[in-house]
């Protein structure tokens, strides 16, 4: 058995207030890790800045590693936990910024970084779209990172699973009135890939959006191990066995029975 404990944090970021948000993240990491032994803590998309920052995103973007990543890495190292969270990042060209997910290891090392591929609405104005889908090796297994609307595209989850992913980590800002959509996608991605899904969705209001939370941990048979039902801050936590992924895939043959040569239309531009 490869049992691990995963927590999905449902947090309300303060718009544009990075210092306050980092303090709250630190408090959540401490609370979750001290209330029970935990291997991975997942935070929502853009948790360090909030969603509707608009023209201020370039000012708030940071390199990776950088001050924010270093701060989270220090706390992860002190408590011996993996931490995944969303933030706005930049690379060498200052004007190019990304909506990114970061995965930190329990020794404080940067394990992986993913840039959101499927940008929605005004995100297309602020961010450059990512173009790489990579699975990351951790001490407990293989993890794939997804952000928000990526969840609506089955190609992302399937690509990660074909790269060996056993646990899909979703950092999200999913808004009202689309709670049914959110729940359906979480179950579908878990069922169709026989994979665990740990999804952290934010709560709170911003000028144009209200976020409903419902952060959840779902198993490869579609079982909801834990969920935060109320639209308030908190976290869902569950003990899961990653060996169940292999068992379900062997039973269902969901990957072995694929017919890739028949799927050419999938990669054709609409």
HELIX and SHEET records of a PDB file:
HELIX    1   1 UNK A   18  UNK A   35  1                                  18    
HELIX    2   2 UNK A   54  UNK A   56  5                                   3    
HELIX    3   3 UNK A   57  UNK A   60  1                                   4    
HELIX    4   4 UNK A   67  UNK A   79  1                                  13    
HELIX    5   5 UNK A  123  UNK A  126  1                                   4    
HELIX    6   6 UNK A  148  UNK A  152  5                                   5    
HELIX    7   7 UNK A  154  UNK A  162  1                                   9    
HELIX    8   8 UNK A  179  UNK A  193  1                                  15    
HELIX    9   9 UNK A  243  UNK A  252  1                                  10    
HELIX   10  10 UNK A  260  UNK A  262  5                                   3    
HELIX   11  11 UNK A  264  UNK A  267  5                                   4    
SHEET    1   A 6 UNK A 110  UNK A 115  0                                        
SHEET    2   A 6 UNK A  97  UNK A 104 -1                                        
SHEET    3   A 6 UNK A  82  UNK A  90 -1                                        
SHEET    4   A 6 UNK A  40  UNK A  42  1                                        
SHEET    5   A 6 UNK A   3  UNK A  10  1                                        
SHEET    6   A 6 UNK A 234  UNK A 241 -1                                        
SHEET    1   B 6 UNK A 135  UNK A 137  0                                        
SHEET    2   B 6 UNK A 142  UNK A 147 -1                                        
SHEET    3   B 6 UNK A 167  UNK A 172  1                                        
SHEET    4   B 6 UNK A 196  UNK A 201  1                                        
SHEET    5   B 6 UNK A 216  UNK A 218 -1                                        
SHEET    6   B 6 UNK A 224  UNK A 227 -1                                        
SHEET    1   C 2 UNK A 203  UNK A 205  0                                        
SHEET    2   C 2 UNK A 210  UNK A 212 -1                                        
END                                                                             
